[in-house]
């Protein structure tokens, strides 16, 4: 009878060991599943944001299928302030205006390339600086080049108005469109469109239809009033951009009509 009792006790111990092992496995499996569930839950909370960012990036890429590229050249910069009156500097006026132009162009799916985006120069040598500005067009396969400046006339403060210099006849339409929209602001009078392809290096050295805009005379009281006003420069930039947009759309229509004719 004692042997039976011993065998029974051994069997009970063996059963207990098996039960403990099973319980240990169940607990370990539970911990594993619980950890997996937590990781999955946290990941699922984060994934929508990541997926949303990827979707947004793809949507932005789709939106940014530019219809044209325009180089914007804010005149002067750094060591070269340009015209200046009462601490109002041409280099600051041109940069403010160029950024306003660029913002409006981007909204119209026209890519804006800047020759400078801060108070810098492209070279310490003036001629080299102008060459680099003009070369930006070819480097970026641009369709147009628009340089922004302001005037000053030492001999008199009575001279006022804006002028647009064109590279050549191919640039005439761009100049006309920009001038038309600038006139609607009624800030100052339009002094005309002038040939600048031989006298102005940024136009002469350029490879695309190009214009240089003199937005007004800084030493004239009337012109100074808008050239020193950032809100009005914003509107000036938008007007110039509208002229560029008109030009781009006109050419797109011409190209479309030409393609249809050739079919």
C-alpha positions as CSV (number, residue, x, y, z in Angstrom):
1,X,0.0,0.0,0.0
2,X,2.9,2.4,0.7
3,X,4.2,1.9,-2.9
4,X,0.8,3.0,-4.3
5,X,0.9,6.1,-2.1
6,X,4.4,7.0,-3.3
7,X,3.4,6.5,-7.0
8,X,0.3,8.6,-6.4
9,X,2.3,11.4,-4.9
10,X,4.8,11.3,-7.8
11,X,2.0,11.4,-10.3
12,X,0.5,14.4,-8.4
13,X,3.9,16.2,-8.5
14,X,4.2,15.4,-12.2
15,X,0.7,16.7,-12.9
16,X,1.5,19.9,-11.0
17,X,4.7,20.5,-13.0
18,X,2.7,20.0,-16.2
19,X,0.1,22.4,-15.0
20,X,2.7,25.0,-14.0
21,X,4.4,24.7,-17.4
22,X,1.1,25.1,-19.2
23,X,0.2,28.1,-17.1
24,X,3.7,29.6,-17.8
25,X,3.2,29.1,-21.5
26,X,-0.3,30.6,-21.3
27,X,1.1,33.7,-19.4
28,X,4.0,34.1,-21.8
29,X,1.6,33.8,-24.8
30,X,-0.7,36.3,-23.2
31,X,2.2,38.7,-22.6
32,X,3.3,38.3,-26.2
33,X,-0.2,38.8,-27.6
34,X,-0.7,41.8,-25.3
35,X,2.5,43.4,-26.4
36,X,1.7,42.7,-30.1
37,X,-1.7,44.3,-29.6
38,X,-0.2,47.4,-28.0
39,X,2.4,47.8,-30.7
40,X,-0.3,47.3,-33.4
41,X,-2.6,49.8,-31.7
42,X,0.1,52.5,-31.4
43,X,1.2,51.9,-35.0
44,X,-2.3,52.2,-36.3
45,X,-2.7,55.5,-34.5
46,X,0.4,56.8,-36.1
47,X,0.0,55.3,-39.5
48,X,-2.9,57.6,-40.7
49,X,-0.8,60.7,-40.1
50,X,2.2,59.1,-42.0
51,X,-0.2,58.0,-44.8
52,X,-1.8,61.4,-44.8
53,X,1.6,63.1,-45.2
54,X,2.5,60.8,-48.1
55,X,-0.9,61.5,-49.8
56,X,-0.4,65.2,-49.2
57,X,3.0,65.1,-50.8
58,X,1.7,63.2,-53.8
59,X,-1.2,65.7,-54.1
60,X,1.3,68.6,-54.0
61,X,3.4,66.9,-56.7
62,X,0.3,66.7,-58.8
63,X,-0.7,70.3,-58.2
64,X,2.8,71.5,-59.0
65,X,2.7,70.5,-62.7
66,X,3.9,73.9,-63.7
67,X,2.7,75.4,-67.0
68,X,5.8,77.7,-67.3
69,X,8.9,78.9,-65.5
70,X,9.8,82.5,-65.0
71,X,13.0,84.0,-63.6
72,X,12.4,86.9,-61.2
73,X,15.4,89.2,-60.7
74,X,15.2,91.6,-57.8
75,X,17.7,94.3,-58.8
76,X,20.9,95.0,-56.7
77,X,21.6,93.5,-53.3
78,X,24.2,93.4,-50.5
79,X,27.0,95.9,-51.2
80,X,24.9,97.4,-54.1
81,X,21.9,99.2,-52.6
82,X,20.8,100.8,-55.8
83,X,18.7,104.1,-55.5
84,X,18.0,105.2,-52.0
85,X,16.0,108.0,-50.3
86,X,15.5,108.4,-46.5
87,X,16.9,104.9,-45.8
88,X,14.4,103.4,-48.3
89,X,16.7,101.2,-50.5
90,X,16.0,100.0,-54.0
91,X,17.4,96.5,-53.2
92,X,14.7,96.1,-50.5
93,X,11.9,97.4,-52.7
94,X,12.8,95.1,-55.5
95,X,13.1,92.0,-53.3
96,X,9.7,92.7,-51.6
97,X,8.1,93.2,-55.0
98,X,9.7,90.1,-56.6
99,X,8.5,87.9,-53.8
100,X,5.0,89.2,-54.3
101,X,5.2,88.4,-58.0
102,X,6.5,84.9,-57.3
103,X,3.8,84.2,-54.8
104,X,1.1,85.1,-57.3
105,X,2.8,83.1,-60.1
106,X,3.0,80.0,-57.9
107,X,-0.7,80.2,-57.2
108,X,-1.2,80.2,-61.0
109,X,1.0,77.1,-61.4
110,X,3.8,79.1,-62.9
111,X,7.2,78.3,-61.4
112,X,9.1,81.3,-60.0
113,X,12.9,81.1,-59.9
114,X,14.7,84.0,-58.0
115,X,18.1,85.3,-58.9
116,X,18.3,86.2,-55.1
117,X,15.9,85.6,-52.2
118,X,17.7,87.6,-49.6
119,X,20.0,90.6,-49.3
120,X,22.9,89.1,-51.2
121,X,24.7,89.8,-54.5
122,X,25.8,87.2,-57.0
123,X,29.3,88.6,-57.3
124,X,31.5,91.3,-55.9
125,X,32.0,92.4,-59.5
126,X,29.1,94.3,-61.0
127,X,29.5,92.9,-64.6
128,X,29.9,89.3,-63.3
129,X,26.8,89.8,-61.0
130,X,24.7,90.9,-64.0
131,X,26.0,88.0,-66.1
132,X,25.0,85.5,-63.5
133,X,21.5,87.0,-63.2
134,X,21.0,86.7,-67.0
135,X,22.4,83.1,-67.0
136,X,19.7,82.0,-64.5
137,X,17.2,81.7,-67.4
138,X,19.2,79.1,-69.4
139,X,20.2,77.2,-66.2
140,X,16.5,76.7,-65.3
141,X,15.0,76.3,-68.8
142,X,12.9,79.3,-68.1
143,X,10.3,80.8,-70.5
144,X,10.6,84.4,-69.4
145,X,12.9,86.7,-67.4
146,X,11.6,89.7,-65.4
147,X,14.0,92.1,-63.7
148,X,12.6,94.5,-61.1
149,X,14.1,98.0,-60.4
150,X,13.3,101.5,-59.3
151,X,14.6,104.8,-60.8
152,X,16.0,108.0,-59.5
153,X,16.8,111.2,-61.3
154,X,19.4,113.4,-59.6
155,X,18.7,116.5,-61.8
156,X,15.0,116.8,-60.9
157,X,12.4,115.4,-58.5
158,X,9.6,116.2,-60.9
159,X,10.1,113.1,-63.1
160,X,7.7,110.3,-62.2
161,X,6.2,107.1,-63.7
162,X,7.1,103.5,-64.5
163,X,9.0,102.3,-67.6
164,X,9.4,98.8,-69.0
165,X,12.5,97.9,-71.0
166,X,12.3,95.0,-73.4
167,X,15.0,92.7,-74.8
168,X,13.6,92.6,-78.4
169,X,10.4,92.3,-80.4
170,X,9.8,88.8,-79.0
171,X,9.6,90.5,-75.6
172,X,7.1,93.1,-76.7
173,X,3.9,91.2,-75.7
174,X,5.2,90.4,-72.2
175,X,6.1,94.1,-71.7
176,X,2.6,95.2,-73.0
177,X,0.8,92.7,-70.7
178,X,2.7,93.8,-67.6
179,X,2.3,97.5,-68.4
180,X,-1.5,97.1,-68.9
181,X,-1.9,95.6,-65.4
182,X,0.4,98.1,-63.7
183,X,-1.6,101.0,-65.2
184,X,-4.8,99.7,-63.5
185,X,-3.2,100.5,-60.1
186,X,-3.1,104.2,-60.9
187,X,-0.1,104.6,-58.7
188,X,1.8,106.6,-61.4
189,X,1.8,107.2,-65.1
190,X,3.2,104.8,-67.7
191,X,6.2,106.3,-69.4
192,X,6.3,103.7,-72.1
193,X,8.1,100.6,-73.4
194,X,11.7,101.1,-74.3
195,X,14.2,99.0,-76.2
196,X,16.9,97.8,-73.7
197,X,18.4,94.8,-75.5
198,X,21.6,96.6,-76.3
199,X,22.0,98.9,-73.3
200,X,21.0,96.7,-70.4
201,X,23.2,93.6,-69.8
202,X,20.6,91.4,-68.0
203,X,18.5,91.8,-71.2
204,X,21.3,91.6,-73.7
205,X,22.8,88.4,-72.2
206,X,19.5,86.7,-71.8
207,X,18.3,83.7,-73.8
208,X,14.5,84.1,-73.4
209,X,11.9,86.9,-73.8
210,X,13.0,89.4,-71.1
211,X,11.9,92.7,-69.6
212,X,13.3,95.1,-67.0
213,X,10.7,97.1,-65.0
214,X,11.6,100.5,-63.5
215,X,8.6,100.8,-61.1
216,X,8.9,104.5,-60.5
217,X,11.2,107.3,-59.4
218,X,12.2,107.0,-55.8
219,X,13.2,110.7,-55.5
220,X,9.7,111.8,-56.7
221,X,7.2,112.5,-54.0
222,X,4.3,110.7,-55.6
223,X,6.3,107.6,-56.6
224,X,8.0,107.5,-53.2
225,X,4.6,107.2,-51.5
226,X,4.0,103.8,-53.1
227,X,7.6,102.6,-53.4
228,X,8.0,103.0,-49.6
229,X,4.7,101.2,-48.8
230,X,5.0,97.4,-48.6
231,X,1.2,96.9,-49.0
232,X,1.3,98.8,-52.3
233,X,4.4,96.9,-53.4
234,X,2.5,93.7,-52.8
235,X,-0.3,95.0,-55.1
236,X,2.3,96.1,-57.6
237,X,3.8,92.6,-57.5
238,X,0.4,91.0,-58.1
239,X,-0.3,93.4,-61.0
240,X,3.1,92.4,-62.6
241,X,2.3,88.7,-62.0
242,X,-1.1,89.1,-63.7
243,X,0.7,90.5,-66.8
244,X,3.0,87.5,-66.8
245,X,0.1,85.1,-66.4
246,X,-1.7,86.7,-69.3
247,X,1.4,86.3,-71.5
248,X,1.8,82.6,-70.4
249,X,-1.9,81.8,-71.1
250,X,-1.8,83.5,-74.5
251,X,1.1,81.4,-75.5
252,X,-0.5,78.2,-74.2
253,X,-3.6,79.0,-76.3
254,X,-1.4,79.7,-79.4
255,X,0.5,76.4,-78.9
256,X,-2.7,74.5,-78.4
257,X,-4.2,76.0,-81.6
258,X,-1.0,75.3,-83.5
259,X,-1.0,71.6,-82.3
260,X,-4.6,71.2,-83.4
261,X,-3.8,72.7,-86.8
262,X,-0.9,70.3,-87.2
263,X,-3.1,67.2,-86.4
